[in-house]
Structures are given as structure tokens and as C-alpha cells.
């Protein structure tokens, strides 16, 4: 099983790498922006790679639902095509589409997204008669 999250956003990856950037490299010492020191550049590289993998694969608990977050959710939801709205919110938040639907629900409760139109009757195209039924009826 892969150690990467399926829904890692570009923003999350950029944030993870910025937390572990090279700050200073002297003759035999390398300093990471997280405060760790290394005696060799390859030690820093391993640290950076392992830290990014663990941060991007870590389980994240539900974030606090703020008005600003719900406004971002509403904007992403309303700007996406009909069948891709949940996926757009999931991509924005870096979560599953099921979690994204929770945030959409909350944005609807706050009046930022209007409720969907009532179900329209589905117009179905007539089915072609079954070939076996036609042949049985002609006997």
C-alpha cells in the first residue's frame, strides 16, 4: 500500500517542503528550516524526504469550520461544473469527496450555497423491444 495520500493538494506539498527547506550550508553543517542540523547534505536530503512523506500521508482531523472556510467551499462549489462540484471542493481542501460533501452541507446551512432544485422528472427514451420477446411473440 502506498504511503501517499490520494488527495494531496499542490498547496499541501508546497507547504510541507517549505517547512523543511535548506536554511544554511557551511563547510560540514547543513541547517533545515525546522531547526534540525546535519553533518552531511545527504542527511538533510533524507530528513527532508522522510518529513515530507510523513506530513503528506498523515491523517488529518477535521479542521475547524469557519466562515472563511465555508466561503472558499461555496466559491469552489459554485464555480465548478455540475458533476464535478464535490470533487472541486475535495481538491481545494485536500480531503475525500465524502468529507467535501459535509463542508458543502455546512455552507448550505449558512446560506452561502442555495439548495438544489427539486428533482426533475427523468425523461426516459423508449427501450427497443427485446429480440427474444419479439421472436417469441411472432410464433
Secondary structure, DSSP 8 states (H G I E B T S, - for coil): --SS-TT--HHHHHHHHHTT-EEEE-SS-EEETTS-EESSHHHHHHHHHHHHHHHHHS--------HHHHHHHHHHHHHS-GGGHHHHHHHHHTS-HHHHHHHHHHHHHTTSS-----------------HHHHHHHT-
